[in-house]
């Protein structure tokens, strides 16, 4: 049906001599009125203007809005858990006001452990935090209760739990999304993730291949060897380097086996006599009269030492040792880790190979070797730190603080509260460099600090007057943050 105003415009354009308003094409409710106003005059223009005024007022009167039937919104389910206390609510408000993610993590942890949920008016704010901070999403979701689950249905950005399958993301996602999906897939189902990568391998560009291939380091196993061996044939040097690196991390790969069979005869134990042969001492015998197979060069074995600490043959052997799993030395020499390292440490010419033994222990994640290497030789094997005692982890963190500010490399458990002794030692050390360890450094780790140090922070001594002034400002901020943590602890 033609619109009334369009009929008026069409008539005015053509002219009333040639066209009159066609009432039959308009809404039936207008017909009688439009015919009625024509009475009393034969002037076509007058009739047109009268009818136009009727249509104008009809148009201004409005329209009937079309209605679509939509399903009713399901009401929120009854809450199962109880809301947190008013004191906990106040501590959450303080934490959010301070925008401290470390303390927010601690608050959420306490809320979850005590089977409580947040009051409803905090839900949108917390979901906005979750939107920006992936690490907090799971904890936040557990603290929002049934209302939190209900409200996320109305904002697609808050549907953190309703994720696509790994395959859907890998097939259709952006580059970083595909890689992240493959990382998670390798954690859950290594073989399935590798097979999916293999199925699209030929279609990927070299840079993408290198990026995706690196994810195989997660749950690396012997079933990955065939695929990695094929990757060695790629034209891209970066892809080949990653494949080679991963193959050298597999204790039963053909590369490790070949290197071990070649290296094994070069290292043996020799008994040396003393005091007219009455006492025999065991020492390592290193045979440097060798030539490596040509193919070893394609495995990344070089004879050029940039640091000039080794002869050519020593440097080559050093690289070979770094590829060999420590357990093979135990079987070959029939000694335990402590005894083997002690033998290497006896002479200057063999002591220099200990860092490569540490690299091997790190590559093949051998905690027994890792502990001995740190305690006796101060060599850190990062991959096995998780197996160390908490005290030893804290000792390493303090010793290497200047080298790595990422304290989670040594103390990876985010939920653990550190000992008072360690935190005071940490503060004593970091307080001497307040420009390097600013307020933000402590703001990111404050939830690990025990509240008991509140009364002890003022005991920390900084001798440099300029640094002391800056440290005093930082220490006040630390005390303020610890006061909030104390408030959180007391509220639960």
ABEGO torsion letter per residue (X at the ends): XBBAAAAAAAAAAAEAAABBBBAAABBAAAAAAAAAAABGBABAAAAAAAAAAAAAAAAAAEBBBBBBBBBBBBBBBBBABBBBBAAAAAAAAAAAAAGBAAAAAAAAAAAAAAGBBBBAAAAAAAAAAAAABAAAAAAAAAAAEAAAAAAAAABAAABAABBBBAAAAAAABBAAAAAAAAAAAAAABAAAAAAAAAAAAAABBAAAAAAAAAAAABGBBAAAAAAAAAAAABABAAAAAAAAAAAAABAABAAAAAAAAAAAAABBBBBBBBGGGABBBBBBBBBABBBBBAAAAAAGBBABBAAGABBAAAAAAAAAAAABBAAAAAAAAGBBAAAAAAAAAABAAAAAAAAAAAAAAAAAGBAAAAAAAAAAAGBBBAAAAAABBAAAAAAAAAAAAAABABAAAABABAABBBBAAAAAAAAAAAAABAAABBAAAAAAAAAABBAAAAAAAAABBBABAAAAAAAAAAAAAAAAAAAAAAAAAAAX
